[in-house]
Amino acid sequence: MTDLRLTYLLLVVLVMTLATYFTRAMPFIFFSKRKPPAFLNYLQRLMPPVVMVVLVFASYKDIDFRASPHGVPALIAGALTAGLHFWKHNTLFSIAGGTALYMVLIRVM
């Protein structure tokens, strides 16, 4: 029974590896001899901000603004994250700073 599970697990890892490799290689395969369409360039430029907006809304959706501390730690940490990003233009620095402040505020408040 254990050999069957191990075989299944290895097959799952192999299939996921191939799927990941193929999705990463697709643009190079399809567009090696021709220019990508303008629509793909538009999506490439638009997708990072859209994903960030979706993540922001997803992170604030479960906050109960009627109960103490009324979402104050999340709002302050979000404002710091945005401020750090506009100041330094470094996503990792912004997220780390906002997360660190949020962790401190939820312990203090």
PAZAPA-4460 file (N, C-alpha, C; in steps of 0.05 Angstrom, whole numbers, plus 32768, in hexadecimal, padded with zeros to 4 digits):
% residues 109
    n_x    n_y    n_z   ca_x   ca_y   ca_z    c_x    c_y    c_z   seq   type   mol
   8010   7FE8   8000   8000   8000   8000   8011   8019   8000     1      M     A
   8027   8019   800E   8039   8030   8010   8046   8035   7FF5     2      T     A
   804E   8020   7FE7   805A   8024   7FCC   8048   8032   7FB9     3      D     A
   802E   802B   7FBB   801A   8037   7FA9   8017   8055   7FAF     4      L     A
   8017   805C   7FC8   8015   8078   7FD0   802E   8088   7FC7     5      R     A
   8045   807C   7FCA   805E   8089   7FC1   805E   808D   7FA3     6      L     A
   8056   8079   7F94   8054   807B   7F77   8040   8091   7F6F     7      T     A
   8029   8091   7F7C   8015   80A6   7F77   8021   80C2   7F7D     8      Y     A
   802E   80C5   7F93   803A   80DE   7F9A   804F   80E7   7F86     9      L     A
   8060   80D5   7F7E   8074   80DC   7F6A   8068   80E3   7F4F    10      L     A
   8052   80D6   7F47   8044   80DD   7F2F   8038   80F9   7F31    11      L     A
   802C   80FF   7F48   8020   8119   7F4C   8036   812F   7F4A    12      V     A
   804D   812A   7F56   8063   813E   7F55   806D   8141   7F39    13      V     A
   806F   812B   7F2A   8078   812C   7F0E   8065   813B   7EFD    14      L     A
   804B   8136   7EFF   8037   8144   7EEF   8037   8162   7EF6    15      V     A
   8039   8169   7F0F   8039   8186   7F17   8053   8193   7F0D    16      M     A
   8069   8185   7F0E   8082   8190   7F04   8080   8196   7EE6    17      T     A
   8075   8183   7ED7   8072   8187   7EBA   805F   819D   7EB4    18      L     A
   8049   819F   7EC3   8035   81B5   7EBF   8042   81D0   7EC5    19      A     A
   8051   81D2   7EDA   805E   81EB   7EE1   8073   81F2   7ECB    20      T     A
   8083   81DF   7EC3   8097   81E4   7EAF   808A   81ED   7E95    21      Y     A
   8075   81E0   7E8D   8068   81E7   7E73   805C   8203   7E75    22      F     A
   804F   820A   7E8B   8043   8225   7E8C   8059   823A   7E8D    23      T     A
   8070   8234   7E98   8086   8248   7E98   8093   824A   7E7C    24      R     A
   8094   8234   7E6E   80A2   8233   7E54   808F   823C   7E3D    25      A     A
   8075   823C   7E41   8062   8242   7E2B   8068   825D   7E1D    26      M     A
   806C   8273   7E2C   8072   828C   7E1D   808A   828A   7E0B    27      P     A
   809F   827C   7E15   80B7   827A   7E05   80B3   8268   7DEC    28      F     A
   80A3   8254   7DEF   809D   8242   7DD9   808B   8250   7DC4    29      I     A
   8076   825D   7DCD   8063   8268   7DBA   806C   8283   7DAE    30      F     A
   807C   8292   7DBC   8084   82AC   7DB3   80A2   82AF   7DAD    31      F     A
   80AF   8299   7DA7   80CB   829B   7DA0   80D0   82A6   7D85    32      S     A
   80BD   82A3   7D72   80C1   82AC   7D57   80AF   82C4   7D4F    33      K     A
   809D   82CB   7D61   808C   82E2   7D5B   8087   82F2   7D74    34      R     A
   807E   830A   7D70   8079   831D   7D86   805E   8316   7D93    35      K     A
   805D   8318   7DAD   8044   8312   7DBB   802F   8327   7DB3    36      P     A
   8015   8320   7DB4   8000   8333   7DAE   8000   834A   7DC2    37      P     A
   7FF5   8360   7DBA   7FF3   8378   7DCB   7FE3   8372   7DE4    38      A     A
   7FCF   8361   7DE2   7FBE   835A   7DF9   7FCF   834D   7E0F    39      F     A
   7FE2   833C   7E08   7FF3   8330   7E1D   8005   8344   7E2A    40      L     A
   800F   8357   7E1A   8020   836C   7E26   800F   837D   7E3A    41      N     A
   7FF6   8382   7E32   7FE3   8391   7E43   7FDF   8382   7E5D    42      Y     A
   7FD9   8368   7E5B   7FD5   8357   7E73   7FEE   8356   7E85    43      L     A
   8005   8354   7E78   801E   8353   7E87   8022   836C   7E97    44      Q     A
   801A   8383   7E8D   801D   839C   7E9B   8008   839F   7EB0    45      R     A
   7FF0   8394   7EAC   7FD9   8399   7EBD   7FD7   8385   7ED4    46      L     A
   7FDF   836D   7ED1   7FDA   8357   7EE4   7FE7   835C   7F00    47      M     A
   7FFF   8364   7F03   800A   8368   7F1E   7FFA   837B   7F30    48      P     A
   7FF2   8392   7F26   7FE1   83A3   7F37   7FC6   8397   7F3D    49      P     A
   7FBA   8389   7F2A   7FA0   837C   7F2E   7FA2   8367   7F44    50      V     A
   7FB7   8357   7F42   7FBB   8342   7F56   7FBF   834E   7F72    51      V     A
   7FCE   8363   7F74   7FD2   8370   7F8E   7FB8   837B   7F99    52      M     A
   7FA7   8387   7F88   7F8D   8391   7F92   7F7C   837A   7F9C    53      V     A
   7F7C   8364   7F8E   7F6C   834D   7F96   7F77   8343   7FB1    54      V     A
   7F91   8342   7FB5   7F9C   8339   7FCE   7F95   834C   7FE5    55      L     A
   7F95   8366   7FE0   7F8E   8379   7FF4   7F71   8375   7FFD    56      V     A
   7F5F   8373   7FEA   7F43   836E   7FF1   7F3F   8354   7FFF    57      F     A
   7F4D   833F   7FF7   7F4B   8325   8004   7F55   8327   8021    58      A     A
   7F69   8337   8026   7F74   8338   8041   7F62   8348   8054    59      S     A
   7F52   835A   8049   7F40   836B   805A   7F24   835F   805C    60      Y     A
   7F1E   834A   804E   7F02   8340   804D   7EF8   8335   8067    61      K     A
   7F0A   8329   8078   7F01   831C   8090   7F04   832E   80A9    62      D     A
   7F0A   8347   80A6   7F0C   8359   80BD   7EF1   8362   80C6    63      I     A
   7EEC   8360   80E0   7ED3   8369   80EB   7ED7   8385   80F6    64      D     A
   7ECE   8399   80E7   7ED2   83B5   80EF   7EC0   83BD   8106    65      F     A
   7EAD   83AC   810E   7E9B   83B3   8125   7EA7   83AA   813F    66      R     A
   7EBA   8397   813F   7EC6   838D   8157   7EE1   839A   815C    67      A     A
   7EE8   839D   8175   7F02   83A8   817C   7F18   8396   8172    68      S     A
   7F2E   83A0   8167   7F37   83BC   8164   7F2E   83C8   8149    69      P     A
   7F18   83BF   813E   7F0B   83CC   8127   7F1C   83CC   810E    70      H     A
   7F2D   83B9   810B   7F3E   83B8   80F3   7F54   83CC   80F2    71      G     A
   7F5A   83D9   8108   7F6E   83EE   8108   7F8A   83E3   8102    72      V     A
   7F92   83CC   810E   7FAD   83C1   8107   7FB0   83BB   80E9    73      P     A
   7F9C   83B0   80DD   7F9D   83A9   80C0   7F9E   83C3   80AF    74      A     A
   7F8F   83D6   80B6   7F8E   83EF   80A7   7FA9   83FE   80A9    75      L     A
   7FB3   8400   80C1   7FCD   840D   80C5   7FE4   83FE   80B6    76      I     A
   7FE4   83E4   80B9   7FF9   83D4   80AB   7FF6   83D6   808D    77      A     A
   7FDD   83D7   8083   7FD9   83DA   8066   7FE2   83F6   805D    78      G     A
   7FDD   840A   806D   7FE6   8425   8066   8005   8426   8066    79      A     A
   8012   8419   8079   802F   8419   807A   803A   840A   8062    80      L     A
   802D   83F3   805A   8036   83E4   8043   8035   83F5   802A    81      T     A
   801F   8403   8026   801C   8414   800F   8031   842B   800F    82      A     A
   8034   8437   8027   8048   844D   8029   8064   8443   8024    83      G     A
   806C   842C   802E   8086   8422   8029   808A   841B   800C    84      L     A
   8075   8411   7FFF   8077   840A   7FE3   807A   8423   7FD1    85      H     A
   806B   8438   7FD7   806E   8451   7FC8   8089   845E   7FCD    86      F     A
   8094   845B   7FE5   80AD   8467   7FEC   80C5   8458   7FE0    87      W     A
   80C6   843D   7FE3   80DD   842E   7FDB   80D9   841E   7FC1    88      K     A
   80C0   841A   7FB8   80BA   840A   7FA0   80C6   83EE   7FA2    89      H     A
   80C5   83E2   7FBA   80D0   83C7   7FBF   80B9   83B7   7FCB    90      N     A
   80AE   83A4   7FBC   8097   8395   7FC5   809D   8385   7FDE    91      T     A
   80B4   8377   7FDE   80BB   8366   7FF5   80BF   8377   800E    92      L     A
   80CC   838D   800C   80D0   839F   8023   80B5   83AA   802D    93      F     A
   80A3   83B1   801B   8089   83BB   8023   8078   83A6   8031    94      S     A
   8077   838F   8026   8067   8379   8033   8073   8371   804E    95      I     A
   808D   836F   804F   809A   8368   8068   8095   837D   807E    96      A     A
   8098   8396   8076   8093   83AC   808A   8076   83AD   8094    97      G     A
   8063   83AA   8081   8047   83AA   8089   8040   8392   809A    98      G     A
   804B   837A   8093   8046   8362   80A3   8051   8365   80BF    99      T     A
   806A   836F   80C1   8076   8372   80DB   8066   8385   80ED   100      A     A
   805E   839C   80E1   804E   83AF   80F1   8033   83A2   80F9   101      L     A
   8027   8393   80E7   800D   8386   80ED   8011   8373   8105   102      Y     A
   8026   8363   8104   802B   8350   811A   802F   835E   8135   103      M     A
   803D   8375   8134   8041   8384   814D   8026   8390   8156   104      V     A
   8017   839B   8144   7FFD   83A8   814C   7FE9   8394   8156   105      L     A
   7FE7   837C   814B   7FD3   8369   8156   7FDB   835F   8171   106      I     A
   7FF5   8361   8178   7FFD   8358   8193   7FF9   836F   81A7   107      R     A
   7FFB   8388   819E   7FF9   839F   81B0   7FDC   83A7   81B4   108      V     A
   7FCC   83A7   819F   7FB0   83B0   81A1   7F9E   839B   81AC   109      M     A
***
